[in-house]
Amino acid sequence: MEAAQRSRGLVRTGRENDETVFVYRLPAAVNWSKYPVSLAAMIDGLRAAAPAIESNVQLVVWTSDFERMIASISIPDGNDAWQRVIGDLAQSREVLSAIREAEFLDFLSSPDVLFEHAGAALFELPSGHLSDYFVRIGNLQSRSGFFSAIFFWTIEHLCGVRHIMCDTWSISTSAAVVADYLMIYEGSGGESGKRVTWSFSPSYIPTSPLKDKLIFDAIHAAQKLGGRALFLSSFYSSGGLERAIVEQLAEYDARDSAVLIAIYSVLDTSEYSELVLCSMGGLLESRGLIGKKAGASKEVEVLAVSSTSYFPDYRVAKIVPFVVQDIRDDSEFWARYCGRQLFTLHRNGSTASDTRHDLIRHHAYYVDLDKLFADPAFLKSLASKTQDVAPFRNVFIDGSGASSIMYESLRKVAPKLLEGSDLYVIPDWRQISGRTDCLQAINQKGARSVFLLPAVLTGQTIGDLKRHLRETSLDAMPNMHIMIGLLRPSDPVVMKNYTVIGAKYAGTGELTVVERVTLPNFGRKECAWCCEHDSLDAVLSRADVDAVSRDLFEARRDYLQSAVSDGLIGSEVFFDPPTGSRLPFYGGSLFIDAMIGNKEQRDQLDNIEGLEKSRALMALVEGSLLSEADLCFVVANAIQNWRNRTARASIGRATIDAATVVSDDKFNEARLRAAIWRSLRPHELMLAVRVSTGFEDLVSRVFDPVDAVASHRCLALEASLAFGRELRVRFGGLSDTARWGSGGFFWLPEVKPVQ
């Protein structure tokens, strides 16, 4: 009745036509030859329901003593061809094959089974071949009827099978269910079903070092129970899998004791196997997929399919190492300005143009523009960038302190550029079109105008300015010049967009950028010090924090809360409790020359892996008093350049080794590691740690008090803040937590007092 209702539902919803053939399969794990009365009753019941859909061919299939059977339930009047097909043994077998193919092709309609990327990426299969598609059969095991389908369509080969081995754990449930079904089937009619065991290969069989043992054990297990072994494979593509099994069976002279079956294959048949349940050739051809490729363009992403999980690598994080270029792009900027107290962290402030809106926002990385524009290195750069610029008649600034200092700096290094010019202060660029004096100055024939923008982060300021300038006079646009003191976008596209002011949008106006550097534009939600403040708040709400730790945490939280006005710059940057043995900060161990002139050395650096291994963080700053804020800025810049480079890949989740190298001969300054951890977004940090091979080694150095080499240890509380969740996951079962000290409060489960 259920089957008939489903069929009528298809008719009612219009999902069938006269060509649709309805096939009812009786429960697959039953040998119906043992239950003739029930079999007849079920077929009669289906026939009784047939008139409701009498326009369609309806068939019923079942098994009897390891043979598949087929009969008609309803065949429309006059359809003699179908009557003959069902009555002819050979033709009925062809119908059964067609039904089998249709059922397994229907399973492939699931979107998480057939993976392909329309040429944007190739898969490296466990066999080593490159392919433009990948099929993961294991994902079908959640589909209704999949196990019954495998059992039903392999039934003729299951007689005498006592052990089932599958090619991967991803279809191990299929092997287990088929084994269970087989014991039930053989027990039909009250008989005692014989035992059937199963196993799976933990990795791709042809390359598995356990191949010989796995195949031998499967044959031995079957023979021990008095039967044969079934080798059930999920997918045949290159032919290497079945050849490897057959060759190994030949060594044991056990080919007659084995049955080879594949669920899916590229080809219709296999010269080695007894059965291929479904050929995907037609489906792949219809999608334009050709499978194996001889090679791949370097522009195309290659996704390796794990030989153990049978998942493409883009489902897991992949470590993509730093390269020298990630540091080299902005090394000249850091060489000029590190050690000059220009950079602060965790600071409230505004970009200069935000003052007109009274916007004070939080900056994880704050550049003090007032100090920057008065710095000798900036004055030198400003003079160099403006030496070929023609004089200006009009100067426009936004009225912020930074814009005023930038104006005075320009007057100092290029007095002739502003000789006889008029200064206009416009707190809001939207006021330009409403101010008569500004309009007259801009539209004065032949008069060149310069607009000083202290800083550009996202490009919104310069975009607003250009829009309002267009509203004044397009004819005057060729005489307009925009000068940016510091261009510091997080996205290189922004940097590129403002290299030239396009004629389409702003006439043929000119642009001068004095200094440029790539930095993350992190607000409060992504600021590592704001996250630290929130973590301290959470810990202080716990009931089990001891008095000493509570005082330490409260003092640090309160300091972070008050520090936002001036920011963090020196010894307060990292959470390092006053122990009396503070690690020194060695500038030389942090800034190593990335601009090596020797080609052999440069080639060696281009092939390194990992941030510490690169030994190329930035150009060496000689004789500078470097701050810990300098360190964090340089590291954040390198990581942002890395983000932008890896973001170009449309597929995959790139990450770095957040634990970083822990060997003694690399960067041994603890604060370098802390700066890396602080520069990562929270989700990036967790993703990176989970693929880090050196995590256990790292935390043993961080927290092991017997490590006497202090310069090789990281800051315990910094590591607790960074890895709190991961420490709980990996080490939550440790009974001895004393050695973790106060850091343990950031990851141990809360202990509440007994009421």
Helices and strands as residue ranges (DSSP letters): H 2-12, E 21-25, G 32-34, H 36-49, G 50-53, E 57-64, E 67-74, H 80-87, H 89-107, E 114-116, E 121-124, E 130-131, E 133-135, G 137-142, H 146-154, G 155-157, E 161-166, G 169-171, H 172-186, G 188-190, E 197-200, G 205-207, H 211-224, E 228-236, H 240-251, G 255-257, E 258-265, E 275-279, H 281-286, E 292-293, E 301-304, G 313-315, E 317-319, H 324-328, H 331-337, E 343-349, G 352-357, E 361-367, H 369-374, H 376-386, E 394-397, H 401-413, G 415-417, E 422-425, G 429-434, H 436-443, E 449-456, H 460-472, G 474-479, E 480-487, H 492-497, H 503-506, E 510-516, G 524-526, H 528-540, H 547-562, G 563-565, G 587-589, H 599-606, H 628-646, E 653-655, H 670-679, H 682-690, H 695-703, G 710-712, H 716-731, G 738-746
